[in-house]
Amino acid sequence: MTESELSALLDAHNGLVTAFVDSSLTFAEFISAYDHFPHSYVLDAHSATAEERAVLRMFARRIAFHLRVAGVLSGLRSADDPVDIPYGDAGRFLPAVALNRIRELVAKCPDFEAEADF
């Protein structure tokens, strides 16, 4: 992936996060449009060429932010959660938790960058 392609991809997903946080997108719309990003793209250095690795390093902090968003989305409810959510309330609870957690993440990382874990 080239620098301009990756930049555009990250910009588009930043826009999705912004739209979700601003409540312009519903949870279902956000999940559908976000589409398992960044895991749905090969954004690791292991299978990249030297040129691609350089591009990935350039965008490492932006990718790390989206890895955190993906972590929020995948970790909304774990088996260890002490709260028992009634079945009828789950449909309202999970989108609200996602929105709050992603809002917190954006508040901590307003430039859509985070420390890279890799």
C-alpha positions in Angstrom: 0.0 0.0 0.0 1.4 3.4 -0.9 1.7 6.4 1.4 -1.2 8.2 -0.3 -3.4 5.1 -0.2 -2.8 4.4 3.5 -3.3 8.1 4.3 -6.6 8.1 2.5 -7.7 4.9 4.2 -6.8 6.3 7.7 -8.5 9.6 6.9 -11.7 7.8 5.9 -11.7 5.7 9.1 -11.0 8.8 11.2 -14.1 10.3 9.6 -16.1 7.3 10.6 -15.0 7.6 14.2 -15.8 11.3 14.2 -19.3 10.6 12.7 -20.0 7.9 15.3 -18.7 10.1 18.2 -20.9 13.0 16.9 -23.8 10.6 16.7 -24.1 11.2 12.9 -23.8 7.4 12.5 -25.7 4.8 14.5 -23.7 1.9 16.1 -24.9 -0.5 13.4 -23.9 2.0 10.6 -20.5 2.5 12.2 -19.8 -1.2 12.6 -20.8 -1.9 9.1 -18.7 0.9 7.6 -15.7 0.4 9.9 -15.7 -3.2 8.7 -13.1 -4.8 11.0 -10.5 -2.1 10.3 -7.5 -2.2 10.5 -7.5 -6.0 10.8 -9.2 -6.3 7.4 -6.1 -4.9 5.8 -2.5 -6.2 5.9 -0.9 -3.4 7.9 1.9 -5.4 9.6 5.5 -5.2 8.8 6.1 -9.0 8.7 4.6 -9.5 5.2 5.6 -6.0 3.9 8.3 -5.0 1.5 11.0 -2.6 2.7 9.1 0.3 1.1 5.8 -0.8 2.7 7.5 -1.1 6.1 8.7 2.5 5.8 5.2 3.7 5.0 3.8 1.6 7.9 6.4 3.2 10.3 5.3 6.6 9.0 1.7 5.9 10.0 2.3 3.7 13.0 0.7 6.1 15.5 -2.4 6.5 13.4 -2.7 2.7 12.9 -2.2 2.2 16.6 -5.2 4.5 17.3 -7.4 2.4 15.0 -6.1 -0.8 16.7 -7.4 0.7 19.9 -10.8 1.4 18.3 -10.9 -2.2 17.1 -10.0 -3.3 20.6 -12.9 -1.3 22.0 -15.3 -2.9 19.5 -14.1 -6.4 20.1 -14.0 -6.1 23.9 -17.3 -4.6 24.6 -18.3 -7.5 26.8 -16.1 -10.2 28.3 -17.2 -13.3 30.1 -15.6 -11.8 33.3 -17.9 -8.8 33.3 -19.5 -8.7 36.8 -22.6 -7.0 35.4 -25.4 -9.3 34.3 -27.1 -7.6 31.3 -30.7 -8.6 30.8 -31.2 -10.0 27.3 -33.7 -7.3 26.4 -31.3 -4.5 27.4 -28.3 -5.8 25.5 -29.3 -4.1 22.3 -29.3 -0.7 23.9 -26.4 -1.3 26.3 -23.6 -2.4 23.8 -24.0 0.6 21.5 -24.0 3.0 24.4 -20.9 1.4 25.9 -19.1 1.5 22.5 -20.0 5.2 22.1 -18.8 6.1 25.5 -15.6 4.2 25.2 -14.7 5.5 21.8 -15.6 9.0 23.0 -13.1 8.5 25.8 -10.5 7.2 23.4 -11.0 10.3 21.1 -10.7 12.6 24.2 -7.4 11.0 25.0 -6.2 10.9 21.4 -7.8 13.9 19.7 -5.4 13.8 16.8 -6.3 10.2 16.1 -2.8 9.0 17.1 -1.7 6.6 19.8 1.5 5.0 21.0 2.3 2.1 18.7 2.3 -1.2 20.5 4.4 -2.9 17.8 
